[in-house]
Amino acid sequence: MFRILLLIFILVPAIEVGLFVSVGQYIGIPATIAIIFLTGLLGAFLAKREGTETLKKIRMQLANGQMPGDAVLDGACILLGGALLIAPGFLTDIAGFSLLLPLIRKVVKMWLKAKLYNKLKSGQFYIIRRPF
């Protein structure tokens, strides 16, 4: 896992720098900087909107006595998407915006559920239930 994270922390910034240079040469430096700011502002707006809706869902489900499992995964995806949008770069912006879109987030949630289920099934991850 450490090797994968190390690769990501080296590879992603290198790709981002290459994209900055390429886009800057193609459309110019001021336009490139403007795109970076605009995607940040748009991303903040979308993350706030989607996050607020998710919090409403969680509160409603808790008020009805339901466990908000899907809504919590939505919140995690939105949080990660917002964090990716804070990081300057085109690749991270694409990934961040993708996580803010409900359709793509649904696919990511299905993948996360499958991963969690496999970890539960194999015994790598377990849940301890304590009576209240």
Buried (B, 14 or more C-beta within 10 A) or exposed (E): EEEEEEEEEEEBBEBBEEBBEEBBEEEEEEEBEEBBEEBBEBBEEBBEEBBEBBBEBBEEBEEEEEEBEBBBBBBBBBBBBBBBBBBBBBBBBEBBBBBBBEEBBBEBBEEEEEEEEEEEEEEEEEEEEEEE
